[in-house]
Amino acid sequence: MASGDHDNQTLDYEDCTSSRHVKQWYEQTIPLLHFGSDIVLVVLVGCATVFHLKRGDAVKSLGAQLLLSFSMKKNIQVRSHSAPWDNAHL
C-alpha cells in the first residue's frame, strides 16, 4: 500500500555511537592483531599438515619435528588415541 506523500519525506539522521565503538574493528590495532595471528596459525597448521602428509612421521631435524607438532593429522591421532588407563584424559 502506498502512503501517498509520505514516501518522499526525508528522515533526520541520528548518530547513536555512544553504545558502540567509534572506530570499526578493522580500524583498531588489537582486533587486527588477533585476526592476523589467527590467520597465521591457520596457515601454519595447513602447511604442517601438508608437510606431514607428504613426508610422514620419519623426520630427523628439529625444525621438521617442530613443524609436525602443528600438524592437524598428528594432533587428531594423539587426541583420539585412548589411554590404557581410564583417568588419563581430563
C-alpha distance (Angstrom), angle and dihedral (degrees) to the residues before:
residue distance angle dihedral
M1 . . .
A2 3.75 . .
S3 3.74 118.2 .
G4 3.78 96.1 -150.8
D5 3.80 117.0 -135.3
H6 3.81 93.4 -0.2
D7 3.84 92.2 80.5
N8 3.80 93.6 71.2
Q9 3.78 97.7 50.5
T10 3.79 119.8 111.6
L11 3.76 121.4 -130.7
D12 3.76 124.1 -136.2
Y13 3.78 112.2 -114.0
E14 3.78 115.5 -126.6
D15 3.77 117.1 -160.9
C16 3.79 109.8 -142.0
T17 3.79 106.7 178.9
S18 3.77 98.9 129.4
S19 3.80 91.1 94.8
R20 3.81 94.9 43.0
H21 3.76 137.3 51.9
V22 3.76 115.7 -85.3
K23 3.82 91.4 -135.0
Q24 3.79 125.5 51.7
W25 3.82 119.2 -115.2
Y26 3.80 92.6 -101.9
E27 3.81 90.4 54.8
Q28 3.82 93.4 56.7
T29 3.79 126.2 82.0
I30 3.83 102.7 -137.6
P31 3.83 97.8 51.5
L32 3.80 90.0 46.9
L33 3.80 90.8 51.8
H34 3.81 90.8 50.3
F35 3.80 91.7 47.6
G36 3.79 91.6 47.1
S37 3.80 93.1 49.6
D38 3.81 90.1 49.9
I39 3.79 90.7 52.6
V40 3.81 91.6 48.0
L41 3.82 90.4 50.9
V42 3.81 92.7 49.6
V43 3.81 90.9 49.7
L44 3.81 91.2 47.3
V45 3.81 92.5 51.0
G46 3.80 90.6 46.5
C47 3.81 93.3 50.2
A48 3.80 92.1 45.1
T49 3.80 91.8 50.4
V50 3.81 92.2 49.6
F51 3.82 89.5 47.7
H52 3.81 89.8 50.0
L53 3.81 92.7 49.3
K54 3.83 92.1 49.6
R55 3.82 101.0 39.6
G56 3.81 103.8 25.7
D57 3.80 127.8 -149.8
A58 3.80 97.8 -53.6
V59 3.81 102.3 93.8
K60 3.78 123.9 137.1
S61 3.77 107.3 -169.9
L62 3.78 120.8 89.6
G63 3.80 92.2 -129.4
A64 3.80 92.4 54.8
Q65 3.81 91.2 47.3
L66 3.80 89.7 50.3
L67 3.81 90.1 50.3
L68 3.81 90.5 49.2
S69 3.78 89.9 55.0
F70 3.82 87.4 70.2
S71 3.81 94.3 49.3
M72 3.78 113.1 123.5
K73 3.81 91.3 -149.6
K74 3.79 91.9 55.2
N75 3.81 94.4 44.3
I76 3.80 93.3 48.9
Q77 3.81 89.8 50.7
V78 3.81 91.6 50.0
R79 3.82 93.9 46.2
S80 3.80 94.8 46.6
H81 3.80 95.4 46.7
S82 3.78 110.6 104.4
A83 3.78 118.0 -133.4
P84 3.81 121.9 -127.6
W85 3.79 90.3 -118.3
D86 3.79 125.0 54.8
N87 3.80 102.0 -128.5
A88 3.82 97.0 52.3
H89 3.82 95.1 104.1
L90 3.75 118.6 53.0
